[in-house]
Amino acid sequence: MDEKFFNTAGPGKENKHYIVDPLRRVGYDEIPNLIRQERYFVLYAPRQTGKTTSLLAMVGQINGEGRDWSTPWPIRRLSK
């Protein structure tokens, strides 16, 4: 297996990169309650801080529980 490294481009992959647990990092414990209450949440942070990695981990967790189904839907500001 190749040696792990710090990723600076794209989502982190646990088998390839050093990463902090993305679910713990964003406080995932509260998010399922927001979903069940039909509320929303925002991942807001500077560039390259793990937003996409956290979102993909949440999608995997939600889909793995079998109760709900999720897919990432990134919303970006459109430039002129």
C-alpha angles and dihedrals in degrees: 000000000000120000117265120248140185109272120221100170127060131340119338119247117205094217093053108026141047105248140165114238099278095207094051091044094060097039095251092180090081098043100075089056091053090050093050090049089051091241127136137233134198130220103212120171141123123283120293097012098122105271095135092042090051093047093051091048090052091050090051092048095047093047091045092056089062096217099093136020124226140183128181116255110185116201116201133181111256116232121223 
